[in-house]
Amino acid sequence: SSSQLLLQGQSQWQPLVSEIVYNAQGQIEREVSGNGVQTTLTYAPENGWLMERHVRRAGQSLQHLVYAYDPMGNVLGIEDKTLPVRYFANQRIDPVSRFRYDSFYRLIEASGWEAGAPNQGPDSVGRVDPAALSNYRQTYRYDDSGNLLELTHVGAQNHGRQLQAARYSNRCLPYRDGVPPTEEEIAAAFDARGNCLALESSRTLAWDLRNQLCSVTPIKRESGLNDRETYVYDGGGQRVRKLRTLHTGARTLAAEVRYLPGLELRADSGTGESLQVIIAQGGLSGVRVLHWDSPPPSGANDRYRYGVAEHLGSISLELDQDGRIISQEHFYPFGETAFLAGDDMIEVSYKTARYSGKERDATGLYYYGYRFYAPWLQRWASPDPAWAVDGLNLYRMVRNNPLTFFDEQGEEPHSNSSLTTAAGIYDAYKEGYNDTDRQLPFKMMAEITQNALNFKTNKAPPSVLAKTEDKRFTLRHYTVGNKGEAPPFMEIASNFALVHRKVKTLGAKGGNTNEKDWTKAGNSAFTFFLLAVDGEVNERRFLQGMTHYAEYDLEDDKALEAALGAGFAEVEFFASPDVLDPRHSAKLESVPMVKGRLKDLKALLLGNSGISPVQVGRMDSRAMLDTIDRAFGGSLEIKLPGSIKVQAWHKKAMVPRVGRMAA
């Protein structure tokens, strides 16, 4: 596979990529760029995670990144073996970054290296002494909603900060001179739709009716001649024009960028520069070709810049058409620049694609397509336009896990190293697995879904429950007996348990679980049940072939103890629709779910089904079951952790009544 580019007025095609080799999973294993630079990638055979990325030119190593992960695919460390161990200011600086997470897989500590001289912020370019480095350590503290409250930075740079979250929302502002903002100040800093109106006191933001950022004013003057950056969008919400105006004592300077498919037109009235930037994707590398209509600053025109991206898209190296390094940039986890250097100050200043491969505007904001990101705050400047696909905190950046997740358009995080196969999940949890452990299935589910599930815990009050004392709530698990006979086994085992006992192989069909239950919902260690009210069970397609069922009365403590063991009173369940239904699977965060003690199942289901106290006393069993089922998308499932003992199998009636399944 190859890719070439022919510029107007030239007769010779320029290769962007001359060779790409893929593995059986469709991952790139080897690539040769048009500048002769070879990139090889090594993946873990058991899960496909990237383990090494080696970039070389003519036998010289330009970058050699080695990755380490925890069992869930969170990045624990990145080492660049190309860089030497360095010593500066009584420190040993290893070219290694390390990361630590809390139980929600939020990044809580990062360590690595940064520019050793103070005041080398994200805008610093040009010559930086490669030996003048320093170690750093950052720690992060969040509230329960995932808002960053405090960043502590220990190192040569000064990037620590504190933020204050609003009492009743996830809107936040940073402290000023050590003083937290008041509720009134936070409210005034956002419009009614949650868009940020001020980054700091001196930088204001304006938004249009489509919640698109239309201008940023970095400097306000009493004369009204404010410096400003304005943006124009197309009908699809993508930016097509950026105009920055600067006012001096004598004149107004304008710098404009027009964005076309595969092309940027840049003009600067202050310097007289007119520049066309051709943008192409050459395999792993993004290629930018700079063609000046005005005199080129370095004398040479049609400059090729090959971007070398890290595992989540951040451009850490830029190479020219001969494979020489133009710029090197190293990032803190959430996107601020820790180190930026290059041999030519002018060449470095033309770097456009940076953190996550996105453009960083002069305002300091990164443009992602549908939103703008403020890396120094670790937050988006506006709520998620896709709403709750990334949880209920609409300002949170990639689940506060920026080494594992990336966001392509500002809507939803993605990961290249999450547990994506049933085999990978089984390998991660098989050690010490016990199918009577009632806590592990919930832990597995939380980790596999990255805590994306939102459980409701509302209970119907005792006065409502008193009106349902005549209603018998039971759980049923259906199965198939051989030739109509009762099944010979007396235990309902989870899919994980069946694989662990070698009764079932990964990828085999049958039962209530499949590959997506392992990878999408994390349900593999649960057993599945339907709710029955006075023997009424709602129709399900899979019931048509079932012959027997086991039933569990929630009021029968003796039977529950026999099924679940001595600790039955504390066993928890969760209830939800079929999360693999296309109506729900795309947005797990918004799927209606309840969780609590099994003994409280009736109270929890009634408390979250919208049945009023007046209605509950008038409903018959069928109406009550249907109402509860509708509250869960018409496909209510009850899931119990681990394996469940069976006391007896009951024969299912083979001809149910229309619209219902009778016992």
NORZI-V429812 format. One record per residue. SS is DSSP state (A for helix, B for strand, O for the rest). PHI is phi in whole degrees, -180 to 180 (NA if undefined). PSI is psi in radians with two decimals (NA if undefined). Layout:
BEGIN
((SS	PHI	PSI) (SS	PHI	PSI))
END
This chain:
BEGIN
((O	NA	2.37) (O	-146	2.86) (B	-144	2.41) (B	-135	2.80) (B	-135	2.33) (O	-118	2.04) (O	-84	2.61) (O	-61	2.36) (O	88	-0.06) (O	-113	2.66) (O	-104	-0.22) (O	-108	2.25) (O	-72	2.43) (B	-104	2.09) (B	-70	2.36) (B	-95	-0.68) (B	-146	2.31) (B	-104	-0.32) (B	-158	2.38) (B	-136	2.27) (B	-118	2.26) (B	-110	2.71) (O	-94	-3.08) (O	-66	-0.38) (O	-90	0.07) (O	83	0.20) (O	-90	2.51) (B	-73	2.19) (B	-101	-0.52) (B	-152	2.44) (B	-145	2.45) (B	-118	2.04) (B	-80	2.95) (O	-65	-0.33) (O	-93	0.20) (O	84	0.03) (O	-80	2.30) (B	-107	2.30) (B	-119	2.21) (B	-118	2.46) (B	-126	2.40) (B	-119	2.33) (B	-120	2.64) (O	-70	2.22) (O	-66	-0.48) (O	-79	-0.42) (O	-140	-0.07) (O	78	0.22) (O	-74	2.52) (B	-70	2.16) (B	-105	-0.65) (B	-143	2.56) (B	-137	2.01) (B	-120	2.11) (B	-112	2.15) (B	-135	2.66) (B	-137	2.08) (O	51	0.75) (O	83	-0.15) (B	-93	2.28) (B	-82	2.15) (B	-97	-0.56) (B	-160	2.37) (B	-142	1.58) (B	-92	2.31) (B	-121	2.24) (B	-109	2.56) (B	-128	2.49) (B	-130	2.77) (O	-88	3.07) (O	-61	-0.33) (O	-94	0.01) (O	93	0.11) (O	-76	2.38) (B	-73	2.14) (B	-98	-0.48) (B	-163	2.61) (B	-135	2.16) (B	-120	2.34) (B	-102	1.79) (O	-73	-0.17) (O	-74	-0.59) (O	-81	2.47) (O	-82	2.86) (O	-71	2.27) (B	-121	2.77) (B	-127	2.25) (B	-158	2.36) (O	52	0.83) (O	63	0.50) (B	-127	2.58) (B	-98	2.12) (B	-109	1.87) (O	-88	2.47) (O	-79	0.96) (B	-131	2.38) (B	-114	2.35) (B	-126	2.63) (B	-139	2.56) (B	-134	2.56) (B	-128	2.76) (O	-91	-3.01) (O	-70	-0.25) (O	-95	0.14) (O	61	0.55) (O	-89	2.45) (B	-67	2.15) (B	-118	-0.21) (B	-155	2.40) (B	-139	2.47) (B	-136	2.63) (B	180	-2.56) (B	-130	2.69) (B	-146	3.03) (B	-61	2.33) (O	-80	-0.42) (O	-85	2.44) (O	-68	2.83) (O	65	0.42) (O	-97	1.39) (O	-85	-2.98) (O	-63	-0.37) (O	-87	-0.09) (O	-73	2.30) (O	-136	2.99) (O	97	-2.63) (O	-77	2.10) (O	-124	2.26) (O	-62	2.01) (O	-65	-0.29) (O	-88	-0.31) (O	-85	1.28) (B	-119	2.93) (B	-147	2.63) (B	-76	2.66) (B	-139	2.80) (B	-142	2.25) (B	-118	2.41) (B	-122	2.56) (B	-125	2.37) (B	-123	2.28) (B	-120	2.80) (O	-89	-3.11) (O	-66	-0.33) (O	-92	-0.01) (O	90	0.22) (O	-82	2.31) (B	-67	2.17) (B	-103	-0.55) (B	-154	2.30) (B	-116	2.09) (B	-106	2.16) (B	-117	2.15) (B	-116	2.01) (O	166	-2.94) (O	-71	-0.50) (O	-90	2.92) (O	-124	1.49) (O	-118	0.27) (O	-72	2.65) (B	-162	2.83) (B	-127	2.55) (B	-128	2.67) (B	-117	2.20) (B	-92	2.56) (O	-65	2.68) (O	-66	-0.65) (O	-119	0.32) (O	-155	3.14) (O	-101	0.34) (O	-77	2.40) (B	-135	2.67) (B	-137	2.61) (B	-77	2.75) (O	-64	2.68) (B	-122	2.03) (O	55	0.68) (O	80	0.06) (B	-109	2.20) (O	-72	2.59) (O	-70	2.66) (O	-83	2.94) (A	-59	-0.65) (A	-67	-0.69) (A	-67	-0.69) (A	-65	-0.76) (A	-62	-0.67) (A	-73	-0.32) (O	-86	0.02) (B	-135	2.59) (O	-84	-3.10) (O	-66	-0.36) (O	-97	0.09) (O	90	0.13) (O	-79	2.38) (B	-71	2.32) (O	-103	-0.24) (B	-152	2.19) (B	-78	-0.83) (B	-135	-3.11) (O	-63	-0.47) (O	-95	-0.18) (B	-118	1.97) (B	-110	2.65) (B	-122	2.51) (B	-124	2.48) (B	-126	2.62) (O	-92	-3.05) (O	-71	-0.27) (O	-96	0.28) (O	60	0.60) (O	-103	2.36) (B	-68	2.07) (B	-105	-0.34) (B	-164	2.67) (B	-128	2.31) (B	-112	1.71) (B	-75	-0.50) (B	-135	2.19) (O	-108	2.44) (O	-124	2.63) (O	-62	-0.49) (O	-71	-0.25) (O	89	-0.11) (O	-86	1.44) (O	-91	2.52) (B	-71	2.44) (B	-153	2.59) (B	-122	2.14) (B	-117	2.69) (B	-132	2.53) (B	-125	2.46) (B	-123	2.75) (O	-89	-3.08) (O	-65	-0.39) (O	-89	0.07) (O	86	0.18) (O	-98	2.47) (B	-70	2.32) (B	-120	-0.17) (B	-154	2.45) (B	-133	2.27) (B	-132	2.13) (B	-113	2.18) (B	-117	2.32) (B	-123	2.33) (B	-107	2.19) (O	-110	-3.13) (O	-65	-0.45) (O	-109	-0.50) (O	-155	3.01) (B	-110	2.22) (B	-104	2.47) (B	-130	2.35) (B	-123	2.14) (B	-124	2.50) (B	-130	2.24) (B	-112	2.25) (B	-103	2.08) (B	-120	2.86) (O	-59	2.00) (O	74	0.20) (B	-152	2.41) (B	-122	2.34) (B	-110	2.00) (B	-116	2.35) (B	-140	2.45) (B	-134	1.99) (O	-72	-0.41) (O	-70	-0.67) (O	-103	-0.20) (O	76	0.22) (B	-78	2.43) (B	-131	2.05) (B	-133	2.35) (B	-107	2.29) (B	-118	1.97) (B	-89	2.27) (B	-115	2.17) (B	-138	2.71) (B	-109	2.00) (B	-108	1.43) (O	68	-2.15) (O	-73	-0.46) (B	-96	2.33) (B	-86	2.28) (B	-113	2.28) (B	-120	2.19) (B	-109	2.09) (B	-98	2.04) (B	-121	2.05) (B	-92	2.28) (O	-84	-0.41) (O	-94	3.00) (O	-59	2.25) (O	-64	2.50) (O	-65	-0.52) (O	-103	0.05) (O	93	-0.47) (O	-102	2.37) (O	-102	3.02) (O	53	1.08) (B	-89	2.17) (B	-91	2.33) (B	-127	1.99) (B	-97	2.08) (B	-88	2.22) (B	-101	2.00) (B	-97	2.60) (O	-80	-3.01) (O	-63	-0.42) (O	-113	0.25) (O	103	-0.15) (O	-68	2.37) (B	-86	1.83) (B	-94	-0.42) (B	-135	2.53) (B	-122	2.33) (B	-121	2.59) (O	-88	-3.01) (O	-69	-0.21) (O	-103	0.08) (O	85	0.13) (O	-82	2.62) (B	-76	2.19) (B	-91	-0.84) (B	-146	2.67) (B	-128	2.31) (B	-138	2.35) (B	-122	2.37) (B	-113	2.60) (O	-72	2.85) (O	-54	-0.69) (O	-96	0.23) (O	113	-0.21) (O	-71	2.71) (B	-86	2.17) (B	-92	-0.48) (B	-160	2.27) (B	-142	2.17) (B	-150	2.82) (O	-175	2.78) (O	-74	-0.45) (O	-122	2.00) (A	-59	-0.69) (A	-68	-0.76) (A	-61	-0.74) (A	-63	-0.61) (A	-65	-0.29) (O	-90	0.09) (O	-70	2.19) (O	-112	-0.88) (B	-81	2.15) (O	-132	-2.01) (A	-62	2.29) (A	60	0.29) (A	74	0.26) (O	-100	2.84) (B	-85	2.31) (B	-100	2.05) (O	-75	2.94) (O	-64	-0.32) (O	-74	-0.23) (O	95	-0.17) (B	-84	2.51) (B	-95	2.33) (B	-96	2.12) (O	-106	-0.16) (O	122	-0.92) (O	-117	-0.15) (O	-151	2.90) (B	-112	2.46) (B	-116	2.32) (B	-103	1.72) (O	-65	-0.53) (O	-72	-0.31) (O	-102	-0.19) (O	60	0.56) (B	-141	2.74) (B	-80	2.67) (O	-83	-0.14) (O	-149	2.82) (O	-66	2.81) (O	-66	2.11) (O	-67	-0.33) (O	-89	0.13) (O	67	-2.16) (A	-97	0.50) (A	-67	-0.37) (A	-114	0.52) (O	98	3.09) (O	-82	-0.25) (O	-85	1.82) (O	-82	-0.03) (O	-108	-0.16) (B	-68	2.41) (O	-93	2.11) (A	37	0.84) (A	59	0.41) (A	57	0.56) (O	-134	1.24) (O	-78	-0.10) (O	-91	-0.31) (O	-107	-0.58) (B	-114	2.68) (B	-138	2.77) (B	-122	2.15) (O	-81	-0.70) (O	-126	0.03) (O	89	0.41) (O	-122	-0.75) (O	-153	2.35) (B	-78	2.65) (B	-134	2.81) (B	-138	2.50) (O	-96	-0.06) (O	-132	0.28) (O	-74	2.88) (O	-71	1.88) (O	-108	-0.03) (O	-132	2.68) (A	-61	-0.66) (A	-62	-0.71) (A	-65	-0.68) (A	-68	-0.75) (A	-61	-0.78) (A	-62	-0.58) (A	-72	-0.46) (A	-121	-0.04) (O	-69	-0.49) (O	-66	2.08) (O	74	0.26) (O	-66	2.41) (O	-137	2.11) (O	-78	0.08) (O	-102	0.05) (O	-77	1.97) (O	-88	-0.09) (O	-98	-0.62) (A	-57	-0.75) (A	-57	-0.66) (A	-69	-0.68) (A	-63	-0.78) (A	-59	-0.82) (A	-63	-0.74) (A	-63	-0.70) (A	-72	-0.72) (A	-69	-0.66) (O	-89	0.05) (O	55	0.76) (O	56	0.61) (O	-81	-0.28) (O	-82	2.41) (O	-115	1.96) (B	-97	2.35) (B	-91	2.60) (O	-131	0.30) (O	-66	2.34) (O	-114	2.49) (O	-67	2.43) (O	-70	2.84) (A	-55	-0.58) (A	-64	-0.59) (A	-75	-0.76) (A	-62	-0.56) (A	-62	-0.50) (O	-80	-0.10) (O	-115	0.27) (O	-62	-0.45) (O	-85	-0.06) (O	-97	2.22) (O	-99	1.93) (B	-93	2.15) (B	-132	2.83) (B	-111	2.43) (B	-126	2.40) (B	-120	2.16) (B	-101	2.59) (B	-152	-3.12) (O	-117	2.22) (O	-97	2.65) (A	-74	2.12) (A	55	0.63) (A	81	-0.06) (O	-83	2.75) (O	-64	2.52) (O	-59	2.53) (O	-78	-0.37) (O	-86	2.62) (O	-122	0.67) (B	-152	2.40) (B	-96	2.00) (O	-105	2.54) (O	-72	2.86) (A	-61	-0.69) (A	-62	-0.73) (A	-65	-0.69) (A	-64	-0.68) (A	-68	-0.71) (A	-65	-0.58) (O	-87	0.00) (O	66	0.38) (O	-78	-0.56) (O	-130	2.56) (O	-105	2.65) (O	-62	2.34) (O	94	-0.19) (O	-73	2.63) (O	-93	2.83) (O	116	2.70) (O	82	-3.01) (O	-90	-0.10) (O	-120	2.68) (O	-141	-2.97) (A	-56	-0.71) (A	-71	-0.47) (A	-62	-0.58) (A	-74	-0.86) (A	-92	-0.56) (A	-94	-0.91) (A	-100	-0.34) (O	71	0.50) (O	-91	0.08) (O	-65	-0.38) (O	-100	0.25) (B	-108	2.69) (B	-103	2.60) (B	-110	2.46) (B	-140	2.75) (B	-106	2.64) (B	-85	2.36) (B	-122	2.39) (B	-120	1.96) (O	52	0.70) (O	85	-0.10) (B	-85	2.27) (B	-130	2.35) (O	-74	2.58) (O	-63	2.38) (O	-136	2.53) (A	-59	-0.71) (A	-69	-0.27) (A	-71	-0.35) (A	-59	-0.56) (A	-98	0.06) (O	-82	2.58) (O	-116	-0.45) (B	-141	2.82) (B	-146	2.64) (B	-105	2.47) (B	-127	2.48) (B	-130	2.06) (B	-85	2.14) (O	-71	-0.21) (O	-97	-0.08) (O	-98	1.60) (A	-63	-0.64) (A	-64	-0.75) (A	-69	-0.66) (A	-67	-0.65) (A	-66	-0.69) (A	-65	-0.56) (A	-83	-0.64) (A	-115	-0.21) (O	100	3.14) (O	-63	-0.48) (O	-90	0.42) (A	-58	-0.56) (A	-64	-0.42) (A	-104	0.01) (O	-67	2.34) (B	-100	2.76) (B	-129	2.96) (B	-139	2.60) (B	-126	2.48) (B	-163	2.97) (O	-69	3.08) (O	-67	1.84) (O	-71	-0.19) (O	-89	-0.09) (O	-61	2.31) (A	-54	-0.42) (A	-68	-0.39) (A	-117	-0.51) (A	-66	-0.43) (O	-74	-0.46) (O	-134	1.40) (A	-60	-0.54) (A	-63	-0.48) (A	-105	0.14) (O	-74	2.27) (O	-67	2.15) (B	-142	2.58) (B	-129	2.69) (B	-148	2.46) (B	174	-2.98) (B	-68	2.51) (A	-59	-0.60) (A	-66	-0.33) (A	-102	0.25) (A	-59	-0.80) (A	-61	-0.79) (A	-64	-0.67) (A	-72	-0.73) (A	-67	-0.75) (A	-68	-0.64) (A	-71	-0.27) (O	-121	0.31) (O	-109	0.00) (O	79	0.22) (O	-81	2.18) (O	-79	2.77) (A	-58	-0.54) (A	-72	-0.75) (A	-65	-0.69) (A	-62	-0.55) (O	-78	-0.25) (O	-104	-0.15) (O	-83	2.45) (O	-86	3.11) (A	-61	-0.75) (A	-64	-0.80) (A	-63	-0.69) (A	-66	-0.77) (A	-62	-0.77) (A	-64	-0.69) (A	-67	-0.75) (A	-63	-0.75) (A	-63	-0.71) (A	-65	-0.58) (A	-65	-0.30) (O	-117	0.69) (O	72	0.26) (O	74	0.26) (O	-144	0.83) (O	-60	2.29) (B	-128	2.43) (B	-106	2.25) (B	-119	2.26) (B	-113	2.45) (B	-76	2.36) (O	82	-2.90) (O	-95	2.64) (B	-126	2.30) (B	-73	2.60) (O	-116	2.26) (O	-90	-0.60) (O	-160	2.60) (O	-104	2.37) (B	-109	2.47) (B	-79	2.30) (O	-86	2.42) (O	-63	2.33) (O	-86	-0.28) (O	-124	1.52) (O	-72	2.78) (O	-71	2.73) (O	-62	2.30) (O	84	-0.03) (O	-153	2.89) (B	-118	1.98) (B	-90	2.73) (O	-76	NA))
END
